[in-house]
Amino acid sequence: MADVAAVFGTLLALGIAFPGLLMAWWLLFPSAVGRAKQRFVRTPGRCFGLGLVVAFFMAIPITALFLIPGPGQLMSFVAILALLGIAAIGAAGIAATMGERLTQRVGSLSPSAAFVRGAVALELAAAFPFLGWFLIIPITLIISLGATTFALLRWVPAMPTPANSEVGVPQNA
C-alpha cells in the first residue's frame, strides 16, 4: 500500500510542478519562449523536422557516453536532463499558444491565467493513457526541441505580407 501511495504522490507532485516549470521558463526567458511560440505557430512541421534532427544527433553522443561505466553514465544522464530542460522552452511556447487559443474560446483571461490553463491542458493531454503517453508526449517533445532550437538560434519565420498572405500562396519561412 505504501508503494501505491508513493507512486501516486510522485505523480501528483510532478503534475503540480510541470505547469510551474513552464511558467518559470515563460517568466525567466520571455523572448526565447516568444520566439519558440512564434515558430511553433507558423511552422510546426519544420519544428518537428528540426527536433528529429537534433534528437538524432544528440542520441549518438548520449548513447556513447552511456556505454562508458561510471562518469560516462552520469554525464549521459546530465545531458538528457539538459536536453529536456532546454526542450521545456519550446513546451512553454506550446503552452502559451494553447493558452491564447483557450482565451479566444473562453473569453477574457489574464495572460498568466491563460498560460497556466494552457500548460495544464498540455499536461492533461500527455497524461491520457496510451494515446498521451505514446503519441502526445513524443510528438510534443520533438516539436518542443525543434522550436527551442529555432528560438535559441534566433531563426524566426518571416512575417507574412499582405501580398503573400492570400490563400494558396506559399509562405517563406
For each residue, the residues with C-beta under 8 A, 3 or more apart:
1: 4 5
2: 5 6
3: 6 7
4: 1 7 8
5: 1 2 8 9
6: 2 3 9 10
7: 3 4 10 11
8: 4 5 11 12
9: 5 6 12 13
10: 6 7 13 14
11: 7 8 14 15
12: 8 9 15 16
13: 9 10 16 17
14: 10 11 17 18
15: 11 12 18 123 127
16: 12 13 19 20
17: 13 14 20 21
18: 14 15 21 22 119 123
19: 16 22 23 95 116 119 120 123
20: 16 17 23 24
21: 17 18 24 25 88
22: 18 19 25 26 88 91 92 95 115 119 122
23: 19 20 26 27 92 112 115 116 119
24: 20 21 27 28
25: 21 22 28 29 32 33 88 89 91 92
26: 22 23 29 30 33 92 95 96 115
27: 23 24 30
28: 24 25
29: 25 26 32 33 89
30: 26 27 33 34
31: 34 35
32: 25 29 35 36 89 148 151 152
33: 25 26 29 30 36 37 89 92 93 96 151
34: 30 31 37 38 93 96
35: 31 32 38 39 93 150 151 154 156
36: 32 33 39 40 89 90 92 93 144 147 148 150 151
37: 33 34 40 41 92 93 94 96 97 147
38: 34 35 41 42 93 156 157
39: 35 36 42 43 46 47 93 146 147 150 151 155 156 157
40: 36 37 43 44 47 90 93 94 97 143 147
41: 37 38 44 97
42: 38 39 157 171 173
43: 39 40 46 47 157 173
44: 40 41 47 48 143
45: 48 49
46: 39 43 49 50 146 150 173
47: 39 40 43 44 50 51 90 143 146 147 150
48: 44 45 51 52 139 142 143 146
49: 45 46 52 53 146
50: 46 47 53 54 145 146 149 150
51: 47 48 54 55 141 142 143 144 145 146 147 149
52: 48 49 55 56 142 146
53: 49 50 56 57
54: 50 51 57 58 145 146 149
55: 51 52 58 59 142 145
56: 52 53 59 60
57: 53 54 60
58: 54 55 61 62 79 83
59: 55 56 62 63
60: 56 57 63 64
61: 58 64 65 79
62: 58 59 65 66 76 79 80 83
63: 59 60 66 67 76
64: 60 61 67 68 72
65: 61 62 68 72 73 75 76 79
66: 62 63 72 73 76
67: 63 64 72
68: 64 65 71 72 73
69: 72 73
70: 73 74
71: 68 74 75
72: 64 65 66 67 68 69 75 76
73: 65 66 68 69 70 76 77
74: 70 71 77 78
75: 65 71 72 78 79
76: 62 63 65 66 72 73 79 80
77: 73 74 80 81
78: 74 75 81 82
79: 58 61 62 65 75 76 82 83
80: 62 76 77 83 84
81: 77 78 84 85
82: 78 79 85 86
83: 58 62 79 80 86 87 145
84: 80 81 87 88 141
85: 81 82 88
86: 82 83 89 145 148 152
87: 83 84 90 91 141 144 145 148
88: 21 22 25 84 85 91 92 144 148
89: 25 29 32 33 36 86 92 93 144 147 148 151 152
90: 36 40 47 87 93 94 143 144 145 146 147 148 151
91: 22 25 87 88 94 95 122 140 141 144
92: 22 23 25 26 33 36 37 88 89 95 96 119
93: 33 34 35 36 37 38 39 40 89 90 96 97 144 147 148 151
94: 37 40 90 91 97 98 118 122 140 143 144 147
95: 19 22 26 91 92 98 99 115 118 119 121 122
96: 26 33 34 37 92 93 99 100 115 118
97: 37 40 41 93 94 100 101 118
98: 94 95 101 102 117 118 119 121 122
99: 95 96 102 103 109 111 114 115 116 117 118 119
100: 96 97 103 104 114 118
101: 97 98 104 105 118
102: 98 99 105 106 109 114 117 118 121
103: 99 100 106 107 108 109 114
104: 100 101
105: 101 102
106: 102 103 109
107: 103
108: 103
109: 99 102 103 106 113 114 117
110: 113 114
111: 99 114 115
112: 23 115 116
113: 109 110 116 117
114: 99 100 102 103 109 110 111 117 118
115: 22 23 26 95 96 99 111 112 118 119
116: 19 23 99 112 113 119 120
117: 98 99 102 109 113 114 120 121
118: 94 95 96 97 98 99 100 101 102 114 115 121 122
119: 18 19 22 23 92 95 98 99 115 116 122 123
120: 19 116 117 123 124
121: 95 98 102 117 118 124 125
122: 22 91 94 95 98 118 119 125 126 140
123: 15 18 19 119 120 126 127
124: 120 121 127 128
125: 121 122 128 132 136
126: 122 123 132 133 136 137 140
127: 15 123 124 132
128: 124 125 131 132 133 136
129: 132 133
130: 133 134
131: 128 134 135 136
132: 125 126 127 128 129 135 136 137
133: 126 128 129 130 136 137
134: 130 131 137 138
135: 131 132 138 139
136: 125 126 128 131 132 133 139 140
137: 126 132 133 134 140 141
138: 134 135 141 142
139: 48 135 136 142 143
140: 91 94 122 126 136 137 143 144
141: 51 84 87 91 137 138 144 145
142: 48 51 52 55 138 139 145 146
143: 40 44 47 48 51 90 94 139 140 146 147
144: 36 51 87 88 89 90 91 93 94 140 141 147 148
145: 50 51 54 55 83 86 87 90 141 142 148 149
146: 39 46 47 48 49 50 51 52 54 90 142 143 149 150
147: 36 37 39 40 47 51 89 90 93 94 143 144 150 151
148: 32 36 86 87 88 89 90 93 144 145 151 152
149: 50 51 54 145 146 152 153
150: 35 36 39 46 47 50 146 147 153 155 156
151: 32 33 35 36 39 89 90 93 147 148 154
152: 32 86 89 148 149
153: 149 150
154: 35 151
155: 39 150
156: 35 38 39 150
157: 38 39 42 43 171 173
158: 171 172 173
159:
160: 164 165 171
161: 164 165
162: 165
163: 166
164: 160 161 169 170 171 172
165: 160 161 162 169 171
166: 163 169
167:
168:
169: 164 165 166
170: 164
171: 42 157 158 160 164 165
172: 158 164
173: 42 43 46 157 158
